[in-house]
Amino acid sequence: MFKQVVPVNQQRHAGKKIKQVEGFGFASQFHIAYVTTHEFVRSAAIYPLVFIEDKEKDEFRPVALLGLDAGENLFVGENGKWSASYVPAIIRRYPFALSQASDDGRFLVCVDEGSELLSDTEGTPLFNEQGEPTEVIENVKRYLSELQQMDAITAEFCKFLAKNNLFVPLNMRVRQNDKIKNISGCYVINEERLNNLSDELFLEMRTKHYLPAIYAQLTSLSQIERLVMLKDEQAKPAA
C-alpha cells in the first residue's frame, strides 16, 4: 500500500497539501487490508477475515480479503467507488501512518510521499504560514493514536490465539467460472480446538472480550463466496 513513507515535518512538508479523497482508486490493487479486532464484527458481514503470518517477527496479523488474487480489489470499481458499506480503517487513514520513533513507545506521524493525494498545489495545507501544523495534522494524530491503541489490543489477541494453538492453515476450494480454485496461504481459527478448550481458558477469552472477534472471524469465511460471485460478475463484460 505504502510506497515512500517518511515522518511529517515542517521543513520537508511546509508547502505540501492533502487532496480530498474522492475515490479509492489508489486501493484498486490491494487484495488484503489489515483490520483490528474492533473492526471484526462490521467487516465480517462483508469480507472474509483471515490471519497471515509474519515469520520475521514471529507474529500473526488479521486481514480482510478484498480479492481472490494478488493485485485485485473486487470492491473498487472503475470510477474508484468502494462498493461495500464498510471500508477498513487502514485504507481510510491513507496516506498517513504511524511509525515507532524509538524504544520509549513514542510514535511519529508519517505520510506516503509516493501518494497522489499529496500535492504541491491542490488540497488542504499540512502547515500554516507560521509553520504550525494545521487541523489536518491534528485530526490525523488523533485518529492514528486511536488506531494504534486498537492495534496493540489486536496484537495481544493474536498472541493469545497463537499461544493456545488456535490457528490452523486455511485450505478451501471454490468454484470460479467452472474451474476449481484453491484458497490457501493464510490461517483461520480452528473451531474444533476452540470448542475443546478448558473452561478456564474459555472464561479468560470472555473476560478479555475476545469472543465477539473470534466468532466474527469464523462466520466471515462464508464471505469467500461473495468474492467468487463478485469476480464472476466482473469477468462477464470482458468475456
Residue frames as qw, qx, qy, qz and C-alpha x, y, z in Angstrom:
[[0.000, 0.885, 0.465, 0.000, 0.00, 0.00, 0.00],
 [0.195, -0.934, 0.105, 0.281, 2.69, 2.48, 1.03],
 [0.769, 0.559, -0.031, 0.307, 5.48, 3.44, -1.37],
 [0.469, 0.370, -0.298, 0.745, 7.67, 6.07, 0.33],
 [0.511, -0.777, -0.362, -0.070, 6.76, 6.64, 3.97],
 [0.426, 0.280, -0.323, 0.797, 8.59, 9.48, 5.77],
 [0.245, -0.555, -0.568, 0.556, 7.92, 11.37, 9.02],
 [0.119, 0.860, 0.341, 0.361, 5.92, 14.56, 8.59],
 [0.476, -0.482, -0.179, 0.714, 7.95, 17.65, 9.45],
 [0.157, 0.894, 0.194, -0.372, 7.67, 21.36, 8.80],
 [0.150, -0.627, 0.507, 0.572, 10.93, 21.71, 6.88],
 [0.227, -0.040, 0.877, 0.422, 10.17, 18.96, 4.41],
 [0.072, 0.510, 0.826, 0.228, 6.43, 19.40, 4.00],
 [0.027, -0.418, -0.252, 0.873, 5.90, 23.14, 4.54],
 [0.320, 0.298, -0.284, -0.853, 4.35, 23.60, 1.11],
 [0.129, -0.072, -0.958, -0.246, 2.57, 20.27, 0.87],
 [0.563, -0.018, 0.135, -0.815, -1.19, 19.81, 0.74],
 [0.251, 0.085, 0.962, -0.061, -3.54, 16.86, 1.06],
 [0.352, -0.078, -0.511, -0.781, -6.22, 16.42, -1.56],
 [0.665, -0.046, 0.396, -0.632, -9.71, 15.43, -0.53],
 [0.224, -0.057, 0.961, 0.151, -10.30, 11.72, -1.03],
 [0.578, 0.283, -0.061, -0.763, -12.90, 11.46, -3.79],
 [0.911, 0.186, -0.260, -0.260, -12.39, 7.80, -4.55],
 [0.724, -0.488, 0.488, 0.018, -10.41, 4.70, -3.71],
 [0.781, 0.588, -0.210, -0.023, -8.58, 4.17, -6.97],
 [0.067, 0.711, -0.662, 0.229, -5.33, 4.09, -5.00],
 [0.530, -0.265, 0.743, -0.311, -6.55, 0.87, -3.36],
 [0.807, 0.340, -0.137, -0.462, -7.62, -0.90, -6.55],
 [0.680, 0.374, -0.629, 0.049, -4.70, -3.34, -6.34],
 [0.211, -0.392, 0.726, -0.525, -4.90, -4.09, -2.60],
 [0.647, -0.119, -0.678, -0.327, -6.15, -7.66, -2.28],
 [0.584, -0.431, -0.617, 0.304, -5.83, -7.63, 1.53],
 [0.082, -0.713, 0.113, -0.687, -6.31, -4.98, 4.19],
 [0.321, -0.005, -0.757, 0.570, -5.17, -5.21, 7.80],
 [0.469, -0.618, -0.282, -0.565, -8.04, -4.93, 10.28],
 [0.056, -0.314, 0.701, -0.639, -8.12, -4.59, 14.06],
 [0.104, -0.283, -0.940, 0.162, -10.36, -6.66, 16.30],
 [0.187, 0.448, 0.373, -0.791, -12.57, -3.59, 16.76],
 [0.403, 0.374, -0.365, -0.751, -13.44, -3.89, 13.06],
 [0.083, -0.061, 0.987, 0.126, -14.15, -7.62, 13.01],
 [0.338, 0.453, 0.746, -0.352, -17.92, -7.55, 13.52],
 [0.412, 0.728, 0.041, -0.547, -18.59, -4.93, 10.83],
 [0.161, 0.553, -0.698, -0.425, -16.02, -6.40, 8.43],
 [0.276, -0.037, 0.960, -0.012, -17.26, -9.98, 8.83],
 [0.529, 0.551, 0.509, -0.398, -20.59, -9.07, 7.23],
 [0.504, 0.798, -0.139, -0.298, -18.74, -8.21, 4.01],
 [0.399, 0.673, -0.623, 0.004, -15.22, -9.66, 3.85],
 [0.927, -0.143, -0.318, 0.140, -13.60, -12.99, 4.72],
 [0.243, -0.862, 0.392, -0.210, -11.29, -12.43, 7.70],
 [0.948, 0.055, -0.223, 0.221, -8.11, -14.49, 7.92],
 [0.475, -0.814, 0.264, 0.207, -4.68, -14.28, 9.53],
 [0.730, 0.589, -0.270, 0.218, -1.32, -14.01, 7.81],
 [0.811, -0.483, -0.005, 0.329, 1.97, -14.98, 9.44],
 [0.231, 0.900, -0.332, 0.164, 4.93, -12.64, 9.62],
 [0.941, -0.096, -0.220, 0.238, 7.72, -15.16, 10.13],
 [0.438, 0.465, -0.304, 0.707, 10.39, -12.49, 10.62],
 [0.259, -0.476, 0.313, -0.780, 8.50, -11.01, 13.57],
 [0.221, -0.107, -0.952, 0.181, 7.02, -14.37, 14.62],
 [0.267, 0.303, 0.499, -0.767, 3.51, -12.98, 14.78],
 [0.195, 0.470, 0.803, 0.310, 0.11, -13.20, 13.11],
 [0.123, 0.245, 0.060, -0.960, -1.94, -10.32, 11.75],
 [0.421, 0.512, 0.731, -0.161, -5.62, -10.34, 10.80],
 [0.025, 0.222, -0.408, -0.885, -6.59, -9.14, 7.33],
 [0.633, 0.484, 0.388, -0.463, -9.74, -8.77, 5.28],
 [0.454, 0.061, 0.713, 0.531, -9.60, -10.47, 1.89],
 [0.313, 0.622, 0.058, -0.716, -10.57, -7.95, -0.79],
 [0.632, 0.520, -0.402, -0.410, -9.82, -10.22, -3.74],
 [0.980, -0.068, 0.185, -0.039, -9.03, -13.79, -4.68],
 [0.815, 0.292, 0.030, 0.499, -5.78, -12.96, -6.45],
 [0.450, -0.482, -0.025, 0.751, -2.86, -10.65, -5.70],
 [0.151, -0.091, 0.335, 0.926, -3.27, -7.23, -7.27],
 [0.237, -0.429, -0.612, -0.621, -7.07, -7.21, -7.38],
 [0.128, 0.166, 0.589, -0.780, -9.58, -5.43, -5.18],
 [0.014, -0.404, -0.842, -0.357, -13.06, -6.59, -6.06],
 [0.125, -0.745, -0.568, 0.327, -14.65, -3.75, -4.07],
 [0.069, -0.617, 0.119, 0.775, -13.20, -0.83, -6.06],
 [0.634, 0.629, 0.449, 0.012, -14.95, -0.03, -9.34],
 [0.584, 0.373, 0.240, 0.680, -13.51, 1.71, -12.37],
 [0.038, -0.839, -0.138, -0.525, -14.80, 5.02, -11.02],
 [0.260, 0.352, -0.594, 0.675, -12.90, 4.48, -7.77],
 [0.603, -0.422, 0.085, -0.672, -16.06, 3.98, -5.75],
 [0.038, -0.188, 0.937, -0.293, -15.98, 1.44, -2.90],
 [0.546, -0.165, -0.561, -0.600, -18.87, -0.95, -3.40],
 [0.551, -0.344, -0.736, 0.191, -19.34, -2.00, 0.24],
 [0.343, -0.861, -0.235, -0.291, -20.75, -0.25, 3.29],
 [0.611, -0.757, 0.162, 0.166, -17.57, -0.54, 5.36],
 [0.596, 0.682, -0.322, 0.275, -14.04, 0.49, 4.35],
 [0.814, -0.286, -0.292, 0.413, -11.19, -0.85, 6.54],
 [0.285, -0.932, -0.025, 0.222, -9.58, 1.82, 8.70],
 [0.597, -0.356, 0.392, 0.602, -6.10, 1.24, 7.27],
 [0.377, 0.421, 0.543, 0.622, -7.41, 2.34, 3.88],
 [0.086, -0.918, -0.355, -0.154, -9.38, 5.26, 5.29],
 [0.472, -0.788, 0.070, 0.390, -6.24, 6.58, 7.00],
 [0.672, 0.146, 0.356, 0.633, -4.17, 6.55, 3.80],
 [0.748, 0.456, -0.379, 0.299, -1.75, 8.23, 3.01],
 [0.208, -0.722, 0.464, -0.469, -0.89, 8.65, 6.71],
 [0.865, -0.130, -0.476, 0.093, 0.65, 6.12, 9.08],
 [0.490, -0.818, 0.273, -0.131, 2.38, 5.89, 12.44],
 [0.761, 0.349, -0.463, 0.290, 5.98, 4.81, 12.85],
 [0.731, -0.634, -0.147, 0.205, 7.65, 3.98, 16.16],
 [0.175, 0.926, -0.268, 0.202, 10.29, 6.61, 16.88],
 [0.157, 0.524, -0.762, 0.347, 12.27, 4.67, 19.48],
 [0.463, -0.140, -0.866, 0.129, 12.02, 2.07, 22.20],
 [0.021, 0.082, 0.545, -0.834, 10.35, 4.52, 24.58],
 [0.209, 0.523, 0.811, -0.159, 6.96, 3.98, 22.95],
 [0.179, 0.639, 0.026, -0.748, 6.78, 7.28, 21.06],
 [0.578, 0.416, 0.643, 0.280, 5.35, 7.33, 17.54],
 [0.053, -0.373, 0.245, 0.893, 5.76, 9.70, 14.61],
 [0.610, 0.621, 0.353, -0.342, 3.08, 10.71, 12.14],
 [0.341, -0.245, 0.659, 0.624, 4.26, 9.73, 8.66],
 [0.602, 0.607, 0.122, -0.504, 2.98, 10.31, 5.15],
 [0.745, 0.158, 0.551, 0.340, 3.43, 8.40, 1.93],
 [0.010, 0.652, -0.245, -0.718, 5.27, 10.78, -0.39],
 [0.100, -0.050, 0.838, 0.535, 4.53, 8.41, -3.25],
 [0.223, 0.565, 0.768, -0.204, 0.79, 9.01, -2.89],
 [0.154, 0.444, 0.455, 0.756, -1.10, 11.04, -5.47],
 [0.317, -0.821, -0.471, -0.054, -3.09, 12.53, -2.58],
 [0.473, -0.627, -0.007, 0.619, -0.02, 14.56, -1.54],
 [0.473, 0.713, 0.329, 0.401, 0.20, 17.68, -3.69],
 [0.394, -0.123, -0.068, 0.908, 2.06, 20.98, -4.08],
 [0.096, -0.130, -0.266, -0.950, -0.95, 22.81, -5.47],
 [0.564, -0.352, -0.446, -0.600, -4.26, 21.15, -4.52],
 [0.661, -0.359, -0.650, 0.109, -5.90, 20.40, -1.21],
 [0.470, -0.868, -0.060, -0.151, -5.56, 21.48, 2.41],
 [0.299, 0.698, -0.541, 0.363, -2.12, 22.57, 3.70],
 [0.779, -0.228, -0.527, 0.253, -0.33, 20.45, 6.28],
 [0.458, -0.368, -0.289, 0.756, 1.25, 23.56, 7.83],
 [0.117, 0.940, 0.315, -0.066, 0.11, 27.17, 8.01],
 [0.421, 0.808, -0.119, 0.395, 2.16, 30.24, 7.09],
 [0.341, -0.800, 0.409, -0.277, 3.67, 30.33, 10.59],
 [0.381, 0.398, -0.832, 0.065, 4.94, 26.77, 10.15],
 [0.426, -0.146, 0.705, -0.548, 2.48, 25.32, 12.66],
 [0.064, 0.158, 0.966, 0.196, 0.55, 22.09, 12.00],
 [0.428, -0.134, -0.225, -0.865, -2.94, 22.69, 10.64],
 [0.721, -0.107, 0.376, -0.572, -6.12, 20.97, 11.76],
 [0.839, 0.317, -0.392, -0.204, -5.38, 18.26, 9.19],
 [0.422, 0.373, -0.748, 0.352, -2.32, 17.12, 11.16],
 [0.315, -0.243, 0.607, -0.688, -4.12, 17.36, 14.49],
 [0.840, 0.073, 0.071, -0.533, -7.03, 15.24, 13.23],
 [0.768, 0.351, -0.536, -0.007, -4.62, 12.69, 11.76],
 [0.120, 0.391, -0.755, 0.513, -2.72, 12.46, 15.06],
 [0.563, -0.131, 0.471, -0.666, -5.92, 11.80, 16.98],
 [0.888, 0.217, -0.118, -0.388, -7.19, 9.22, 14.51],
 [0.656, 0.408, -0.620, 0.140, -3.87, 7.38, 14.27],
 [0.110, -0.380, 0.714, -0.577, -3.48, 7.37, 18.04],
 [0.765, -0.029, 0.314, -0.561, -6.84, 5.60, 18.38],
 [0.877, 0.340, -0.296, -0.164, -5.83, 3.08, 15.72],
 [0.334, 0.503, -0.725, 0.332, -2.53, 2.46, 17.47],
 [0.440, -0.253, 0.638, -0.579, -4.37, 1.53, 20.68],
 [0.888, 0.184, 0.109, -0.407, -6.62, -0.83, 18.71],
 [0.676, 0.517, -0.525, 0.022, -3.55, -2.29, 17.02],
 [0.012, -0.449, 0.781, -0.434, -1.94, -3.08, 20.39],
 [0.686, -0.047, 0.496, -0.530, -5.10, -4.87, 21.55],
 [0.867, 0.391, -0.144, -0.273, -5.22, -6.82, 18.28],
 [0.410, 0.552, -0.705, 0.173, -1.59, -7.90, 18.69],
 [0.309, -0.282, 0.765, -0.489, -2.37, -9.28, 22.15],
 [0.825, 0.186, 0.214, -0.488, -5.41, -11.09, 20.72],
 [0.773, 0.485, -0.396, -0.102, -3.27, -12.79, 18.08],
 [0.132, 0.496, -0.789, 0.339, -0.60, -13.73, 20.63],
 [0.590, -0.132, 0.592, -0.532, -3.27, -15.38, 22.78],
 [0.886, 0.318, 0.010, -0.338, -4.58, -17.42, 19.83],
 [0.596, 0.556, -0.573, 0.083, -1.08, -18.49, 18.81],
 [0.138, -0.454, 0.757, -0.450, -0.08, -19.39, 22.37],
 [0.634, 0.005, 0.622, -0.459, -3.11, -21.65, 22.70],
 [0.209, -0.092, 0.885, 0.406, -2.60, -23.29, 19.29],
 [0.449, 0.553, 0.559, -0.424, -5.85, -22.00, 17.86],
 [0.354, 0.653, -0.336, -0.579, -4.56, -21.19, 14.37],
 [0.714, 0.101, 0.675, 0.156, -4.88, -23.67, 11.50],
 [0.089, -0.220, 0.543, 0.806, -3.94, -23.20, 7.81],
 [0.608, 0.466, 0.266, -0.586, -6.89, -22.39, 5.58],
 [0.108, -0.129, 0.848, 0.503, -7.36, -24.81, 2.70],
 [0.502, 0.494, 0.498, -0.507, -10.56, -24.12, 0.83],
 [0.232, 0.072, 0.736, 0.632, -11.65, -24.99, -2.68],
 [0.375, 0.578, 0.336, -0.642, -14.17, -22.82, -4.50],
 [0.542, 0.415, 0.632, 0.367, -15.67, -22.99, -7.98],
 [0.031, 0.709, -0.044, -0.703, -14.86, -19.96, -10.12],
 [0.487, 0.575, -0.354, -0.554, -16.02, -19.79, -13.74],
 [0.967, 0.130, -0.101, -0.194, -16.43, -23.57, -13.79],
 [0.611, 0.415, -0.564, 0.369, -12.88, -24.00, -12.50],
 [0.747, -0.580, -0.286, 0.153, -11.70, -25.07, -9.06],
 [0.235, 0.731, -0.313, 0.559, -9.60, -22.52, -7.19],
 [0.704, -0.315, -0.509, 0.384, -7.67, -23.20, -4.00],
 [0.174, -0.878, 0.092, -0.436, -7.70, -20.58, -1.25],
 [0.865, -0.285, -0.227, 0.346, -4.58, -21.05, 0.88],
 [0.482, 0.398, -0.183, 0.759, -1.53, -19.31, 2.32],
 [0.238, -0.512, 0.223, -0.795, -3.31, -17.92, 5.37],
 [0.210, -0.082, -0.896, 0.382, -4.71, -19.07, 8.71],
 [0.502, -0.492, -0.258, -0.662, -8.06, -19.18, 10.47],
 [0.407, -0.378, 0.624, -0.550, -9.23, -20.07, 13.96],
 [0.331, 0.012, -0.935, -0.127, -9.68, -23.80, 14.48],
 [0.596, -0.368, -0.063, -0.710, -13.27, -24.20, 15.64],
 [0.864, -0.182, -0.469, -0.026, -12.75, -27.75, 16.90],
 [0.536, 0.053, -0.499, 0.679, -9.84, -26.75, 19.14],
 [0.185, -0.350, 0.132, -0.909, -11.84, -23.73, 20.30],
 [0.747, -0.340, -0.225, -0.525, -14.72, -25.93, 21.38],
 [0.875, -0.157, -0.422, 0.179, -12.35, -28.24, 23.26],
 [0.193, 0.530, -0.415, 0.714, -10.68, -25.51, 25.32],
 [0.339, -0.278, -0.758, 0.483, -10.81, -25.78, 29.06],
 [0.183, -0.850, -0.489, -0.073, -13.46, -23.83, 30.94],
 [0.458, -0.658, -0.038, 0.596, -10.68, -21.73, 32.45],
 [0.326, -0.093, 0.437, 0.833, -9.33, -20.63, 29.06],
 [0.023, 0.590, 0.649, 0.479, -12.80, -20.00, 27.68],
 [0.310, -0.853, -0.371, 0.200, -13.58, -17.80, 30.67],
 [0.433, -0.467, 0.163, 0.753, -10.32, -15.94, 30.10],
 [0.219, 0.239, 0.572, 0.754, -11.34, -15.24, 26.48],
 [0.149, -0.776, -0.571, -0.223, -14.69, -13.94, 27.66],
 [0.425, -0.758, -0.180, 0.461, -13.03, -11.73, 30.27],
 [0.364, -0.314, 0.345, 0.806, -10.66, -10.32, 27.62],
 [0.483, 0.644, 0.187, -0.563, -13.67, -9.65, 25.32],
 [0.078, -0.368, 0.772, 0.512, -12.19, -11.89, 22.59],
 [0.441, 0.276, 0.851, -0.073, -15.31, -13.93, 21.88],
 [0.483, 0.751, 0.234, -0.385, -17.10, -11.49, 19.53],
 [0.197, 0.728, -0.536, -0.378, -13.96, -11.21, 17.37],
 [0.275, -0.212, 0.932, 0.103, -13.46, -14.98, 17.36],
 [0.480, 0.438, 0.747, -0.140, -16.98, -15.79, 16.24],
 [0.380, 0.813, -0.022, -0.440, -16.94, -12.94, 13.73],
 [0.032, 0.571, -0.736, -0.362, -13.86, -14.44, 12.10],
 [0.347, 0.045, 0.937, 0.021, -15.42, -17.89, 11.96],
 [0.468, 0.634, 0.562, -0.249, -18.66, -16.68, 10.38],
 [0.181, 0.782, -0.229, -0.551, -16.82, -14.38, 7.96],
 [0.303, -0.258, 0.823, 0.405, -15.46, -17.28, 5.92],
 [0.472, 0.541, 0.695, -0.028, -18.81, -17.61, 4.20],
 [0.221, 0.874, -0.005, -0.432, -17.98, -14.28, 2.52],
 [0.322, -0.336, 0.716, 0.521, -15.46, -16.08, 0.32],
 [0.384, 0.476, 0.766, 0.197, -18.46, -17.00, -1.82],
 [0.148, 0.917, 0.207, -0.307, -19.19, -13.28, -2.13],
 [0.169, -0.666, 0.497, 0.529, -15.70, -12.76, -3.56],
 [0.381, 0.068, 0.846, 0.368, -16.28, -15.57, -6.06],
 [0.302, 0.737, 0.605, -0.020, -19.57, -14.01, -7.16],
 [0.019, 0.905, -0.054, -0.422, -18.02, -10.54, -7.50],
 [0.262, -0.459, 0.669, 0.523, -15.15, -11.90, -9.58],
 [0.373, 0.317, 0.831, 0.265, -17.52, -13.83, -11.85],
 [0.217, 0.863, 0.419, -0.183, -19.72, -10.76, -12.31],
 [0.062, -0.843, 0.257, 0.469, -16.76, -8.53, -13.14],
 [0.356, -0.241, 0.776, 0.461, -15.46, -11.07, -15.63],
 [0.505, 0.541, 0.670, -0.057, -18.71, -11.14, -17.64],
 [0.324, 0.892, 0.013, -0.314, -18.27, -7.86, -19.57],
 [0.113, -0.651, 0.665, 0.347, -14.72, -8.82, -20.51],
 [0.464, 0.051, 0.873, 0.141, -15.94, -12.18, -21.77]]
